[in-house]
Amino acid sequence: MDLPCFQWQDHVAQKWRALEPKLKEQFTSLLEIDDVFRCALRLMRQDDLDFLQQVSAAYSVQKDAELAAKCRERGNSSFKTKNYTAAALHYSKGICFAPSSSEQLSLCYANRSAALYHLQHYQLSKAGPPPVSWSHTPQGPNKEGEDADWNAELWMLGSAVLQHILQLRCNAQAIVVLQDTGATNSLVQSNREIRIATAVFPALSLLNHSCCPNTSLVFNTGGIIEPSGSALSADFSEGEAEWRHKAQGVTVTVRAAKLITPGQEILHCYGPHSSRMATQERRRLLQEQYYFLCQCEACSQHQQDVEEPRQQQPGAEGRDLGLLCIKCKGSLKKRSEDREAGFVCSLSSCSHCMSLSDVNNRLQEIRVNLEKAVELMETDRPGEALRLLKKTLCQSGVILAETHPLQGELADATARAYASMGDWNNAASHLERSTVAIASQFGKESVELGRQLFKLAQLHFNSGSRGPALSVIPKVRRLLCLHCGPHCHELQELKAMEDCLQG
């Protein structure tokens, strides 16, 4: 399961409140991790283990034999080139994805052993799947105050695992990949971001958090990145090309996403980002996991706006909301006298009011229809999805501005429906509309906009629209180079499209 697990935290908090004062004092005085582990184990009972197993069941890892096979094939390719480090990593990924007792699990373990043998990790190469036996899980002391009947190795392992978990909570970094979803023979391949591992990078852990960071992260999971074999474009220096050829091993690259002046702090986002989450929610999550009240630029600016509302320009709140007055199409803003009372048109000549429930009901209906349309596309019914999306776009146009995130999601889904049916021109038209919302929500220099423009370049290329495609490709290249580096696979595809269009 991911950390922190709030259900387990609540369970432990209740157990702590019920402890006798003497035990609390004893526990809080412990300084060594071994002593903390021993004391905690003495307090563990069967009902605690039962609750933990119940909570863990909801966080089961999603297995995929096909994905495991793909990882094994990548490992085989690395193995053939004698890149045994990359091969072992690919096989390890395959082990994570392979279902229990499957052929892929056995093959990935066997192949990884061969790779580890070539790396001279002889003990690791002999290791098979770790034994798991829930029936023999130690359940604490037999008598009050006595240690469980463990040998020295188990005590050391338990202390090490506890220390590892404590470090993961505040210093770990999620490693994510894009996993393809939907039918493999579809004209449009959709994907979703999944978490495949958790890692600790000591240097990265030194960076402080910001809800609006000035850096982006790029992960390399071990494969050697081959040079393109052609003349370098203006975006790639010779030093970068050499690095691309030699890069290997599990690394994270911190890239400047904004101009960072000498002496300015380098900041990294721990998860809650100002473009995806409201200030109060961000602060709550950061407080719960990292134990600090965020005072970054984004949070401080929000606090200043709350305390000094008169300094805001008229209508600024309405433009940020992306909501339209259903009477005059002016922007809506929250009522300053009562933020829970609803919304009012920012134009003094109109001043039409809408209740909070009315706005929420309209937005909810749009979200429900959007989810239904996505489900239809996932089941290969793009025609039905398109009809529903057209109807929903008519509804959303009454209350949503082009900059509203939900309007952007609708435009993106409509583009996907058209693309699934091979109508590239209409798909590109709607995707262009979605970029307006993306730029408004995430910024004109964001990686999110770069990835959306990359899809737009693909649509223009597929439709044979040479001019629009060549126009958008430089914008995509600049944004992806900025956030992902010159070695990302999207840039290689862009170069191939550009060469074809200019050839």
N, C-alpha and C positions, 0 to 999 in steps of 0.2 A: 504494500500500500504506500501511497505518497505520505510524506511528512510535511506539516504536522497533521495528525488524524484527530480531529476535534472531538469525535465520539469517545475515543480513548482518553483524551485529555479530561473530559468531563467526568469520566468514570474514576480516574485517578484523583481528581480534585475532590470528589465525594468521599473517596477512601481516606484522603488526607485529613479532611475535616473531622472524620470519625476517630482519628488516632488520638491516643492519650498524649497529653502535653509532654510527658517524659520521653516518649518515642519520637515526637516531633523535634524536641531539643537535641536528642541523640543523632537523628538523621541529619539535621542542618549543620551539625558540628563536624561532619565527615569531610575530609579534604582529598583523600585518595580514591580514584575510580574503583579500585578493587573493593574497598570498604563500602562504597556506595552500592555496588552490585550485590555484595553479600547481604547488606541490610535490607535492600529492596526484595531480594529473593526470600528472606525470612518472612516478609510481610505478604508474599504472594500466596493466594489460595485458589482452589479449583474454580470457584465462581469467576475469578479474574481471568483465568485461562479460557474458560467457556465464553466469556464476553469478548475477549480478544479474537478468538476464532470466529465468532459470529460477525464481528466487524470486518475481519479480514476477508470473509467470503464475498463481501460487496466490492472488493478491490481486486478481483481475480484478473490475471493478465490475459489479454485476448490472444489466442493462439491462431496461427495461420500457416498451414503446411506449405502452401504455394510461396509465401514470403520467405519461409525457411529455406526452401529449395533455391530461390533466387540468391539468398545470402551465401548458400553453399557453392553455387556456381561462380559467384564473384570471388569467393575464397579459392576455388580451383584455379581461376585465372591468375590470381596473385601468386599462388603456389607454383604455377608453371614458370613464372618469371623470377622465381626464387625470392619473392618478397614475402617471407614467412611471417613477419610481424603483421602485415595487412591481412594475410590469409587467416591467421589465428583470430583476428578481430572479426572478420566476416563470419567465420565458423561460430564464434561466440554469439553473434547476433542471431545466426540460424538456430542455435540452441535455445535462445530466449523465445523465439517465435514457434518452434516445433512443438506440436502436441505431445503429451505424455505417451510413452510406449509406441511412438510412431517410427517409421523407417528413417524419416529425415532426422530425428533426434539422434539415432544411432550413428548415422552417416556423419553428421556434424561433429559429434564427439570423437569419432574415429579419425576424421580428417584433421580436427584441431590437435589431436595427440601427435599426428605426424608433423604438423607445423611446429609445435612446441619442441619436438625432438630435434628438429633442424636448428632451432634456436638454443639448443643445449639446456632447455628446461626439463631435465630428465624426470624429476619427481612429478612435475605437473603433467607431463605427457602420459604418465601411467594412471593418472586419476580419472575415474569415471564419474558418472552422476553422483552427487552427494546423497548419502542415505538419508531418507526421511521416514521417521516412525513416530506418528503422533501418539501412539499408545504408550511410548516410553518417555514422553516428555516429562522432565522433572517437575514435580508439583510442590516444591518447597519442603520445609522440614517436617519430619515425622512428629517431632515434639516441639513445643513452644521454645523458641530461642535457639534451636539447634540448626546447624547447616545441613543442606541436602547432601546425600551420599554421592559426591562427585569426586573424580580424581583431579589432579593438579592441572591437567590439560584442559578439562572442561571449565574449571574456574577461570583459567587464563582466557579461554575463548569467550566466555560470557562477559568478562570485563572488557575485552577488546570490542565485542559487538556493541556493548553499551556506549563505549567511548565513540565508536564509529557513528552510531545513531545520533548522539549529541552533536557531533561535528556536522553531520548531514543537515540537521535542522536549520542551521544558520549559515553554512558555508558550501552547501552542495549546489550544483548546477544541473538542471535537467537537460539531457541530450535528446533532441527530437528529430524526427525525419518525416518526410511527406510520404504517406502510403496511398497508393492508387486504390480507388474504389469504383464500383460500377462494372459494367460489362467491358471485357477487354476488346471486343470488336466494335465498340461504339466510336462514332466520329469524334466525340468529346470525351477525354479522360479526366475525371474529377479526382481529387485527392483530399486527404485530411491529415492534419499534423498529429502524430502519435509520439508518445514518450517511450524511448527504447532503453534508456539507462539514466543513471544518476552518477555524476563524477564530481570530484573535488579538485579544483585547480588552485594551488596556493596563491599564485600571483593575482588571479582574478578575484579571489576572496578578499584581497586587500582593498578593492575599490568600494567606495561608498555608494549608496543608493540615490537615485533621483527618479521621480515619476515622469520626468521629461529629460532623459539622459542625452549625453553628447557622444555616445558610442554605440556601435552595433557589434554583435558577436558572430563569428564564423567558425563552425566546427569542422575539423578534418578527422575522420574516423580511421585513417591509416593507409588509404590507397595512394600509390604514387600517381601524381597527376602528370600525364604526358604532355609535352609541348605540342602546339598546334601543327608544327611542321611547315607552316607558311610564314610569310613575312609578317613581322609584328605590326599591328595597327598603332595609331597614335596614342591609344589608351594604355598600351603595354610597354613598359621599359624593358631593357635587356636583363636588368637585375631581377625583375619580376618573373621573366620567363625562366631564368635559371632556378629561382625558388620554386616555381611551379613544377619543374622537372624533378627536384630533389625532395620535395616535401613528403614526409611519411611519419607515421606514428600518430597517436591520439593527441591532438592539439586543439587549442582554442585561440583564435586571433581576435584581438580587440581592435576594431577599426574606428577611426574618428568619423562620426556621422555629421558633425557640424565643425565649424571653425573653432579650434581650441587655441587660445592665445597662451604665450609663455606665462607660467605661474597659475593658470586656471586649473581647477581640479578636474580630473578625469572621472566621470560618473557613469555608473552602470545601473540598469533597472533590474530590481530583484523579482519582478513579476507584475505587480500592479502598476499599470501605465496610465498616464493622464488622458491619452486618446481613447482608452477602452473602458475606463472606470471612473465613477464619480469620486470626489475628494474624500468624503466621509468613509466610503467603502474601502478605498485604498489605505487610508490611515488605520482603519480597523484591522485589516489583514496584516499590515506591517507590524502593528502593535502586538498582535497575537502570535506571530511567528518569530519576529526579530526583536521584540521588546523595545521599540523606540517609536516616538511620535514624530512622523515625518515633517520636516520643516524645509523641504526642497523648494525650489523656485515656484513650481506649479502649485504646491499646497499653500505656500505663503501668499501667493497672488490671490488665490481663492479666499483665503482668510481676510486679506485686505479689502477685497470686493464686498465681502459680507459686512465688515465693520464700517466701510466707507462707501455705501451704495450711491451717495450723491455724486461721487467722482466719476461714475460710469456715464458713458455717452447715452443719450436717449435711444432706445431701441436696440442697444447692444445685446441685452439678454435675449430678445426675440430672435435676432439673427443667429445666435448660438444655438437656440432651440431647433431651428429649422422647421417650425410650425407656421402654417398659414391661416389667416382669418378666412372662414368659409363665406363671409359676406363680401369682402373687398379684395382678398388675396394679399393684404398687407401682412407683415410679420406679427406673430403673437409673442407676448411676453408675459411672464408671471406677474400677478398682481403684487405690487410692492407692499401693500398694507397687510396682505395675508397670503403667504406663499402656498398654503394648502387650499386656498379658496378657488383657484382656477387661473384662467388666462384672460388677457384683454388685448385687443388690437392696439398696436403701437401707433397707429395713425390717429391723431386727435380728431380728424374729421369723421372717423368711424366709431372707435371705442367700443366695438362689439365684444361681448364677453362670452366665454365658453367655460363650462364647469370642468373640473378635473376629471370627473367620472365620464363625461361625454368624450373628452379627448382620449382618455385611456381605453374606452370601449372601441373607438374608431381604430386606434393603433393595434389593439388586440385582434380585431377582425382581420386587419391587414397581415399581421404576423401569422395567424392561423392559416390563411389562404396561401401565404408564401411557403409555409412548412408542407402543406398538402401538395403544392406544385413541385417542390423538391423531391418529395416521396414518389410522385408520378414519374419524374425523370429518372430516379434511381431504379424504377421498375420498367424502364424502357418504354414510357408512354409520353413522349415529348409533345405530341399533338394536344392531348388533354391538358397537359401542364400549361401549354401556351395559351389555350383558351381561358383558363383560370387566371393566368398572369395578366392577360389583357384586361379582363374585367377588374382585377385588383388594382391595376395601374390607373384606371379611370377613378376608382375610389380614392386612391392615395393622392392623386393630383389635386384633390379638393382641399386637403389639409397639410400635405407634406411638400416642403420646398425641395428643390433638386439637391440641396446640400445635406438633407437629413439622411443619416446612415441607413434607415429602413428603405428609403427610396433608392439608395444605392444598391442595396441587396436585391430589391425587386428588379432593377435594371440589369444587374448581373445575372440573375436567374433567367430573365427573359432572353438575354444574349445566349445563355447556355442552351435554352430550348431551341432557339433558331439554329444554333450551330449543330445541335444534335440531328437536325433535319437537313443539314447541308446548305442552309440559307446564310452564307457568310456575310453578305452585305448588311442584312438586317441585324445580324448578331453584332457586327462591328458598331452599328449605329447605337444600339442599346448599351453596349459596353462603354462607349464614349460617354454616355450619360452617367454611368456608374463611377467613372473616374472623377467627376465633379464632386460627388459625395465622399469618395476616398480622399481626395486632396483636402477637402474641408475638415474631415475627421482626423486624418493622420498627418497632414502637412504635404506641401508640394515637394519636399525633399525626402519623403519617407520611402522605406523599402516596400511598404504596402502598395504605394502608387506605382513603384517600379514594376512590381509583379503584375499589377493590373494592366499596365501599359504593355508588358511583355505578351499577355494574352491578346491584346488589341493588335500588336504587330503580327502575331500568328494568324489572326482572322483576316487582316488585310492581305497577308501573303497568300492564304488559301483562296481568297476571292480574286486574286490577280490584280489587286489595286496597288500598282507599283509605286505611284507617288505618295499616297498616304502611308504605306509601309516604310518607305525610305525616310519619310518625315519623322515617324515616331521612333524608329530604331535608335538614333543617337540619344534621345531622351532616356530610353530604357537602358542603354549601355552606361550612361553616366550614373544613373541611380543605382544600378546593380553593381557597378564597379565601386561606388562609394560605400555601399553597405556589405556586399558579399565578396568583394575582391575580384580581380581580373580572371581568376581561375574557375569561377562557377560555371556549371554546365549550360545555364541559360545563355551566357555570352557566346559559347561555342555555337549554339543553335542560331543565335542572332547573326553571327558572322557567316554561317552557311546560307541563311536567307538573303543576307545582303549581297553576297557573292553571286547568288543565283539571279537576283533582281537586276544587278548591274552587269551581268555577263551578256 
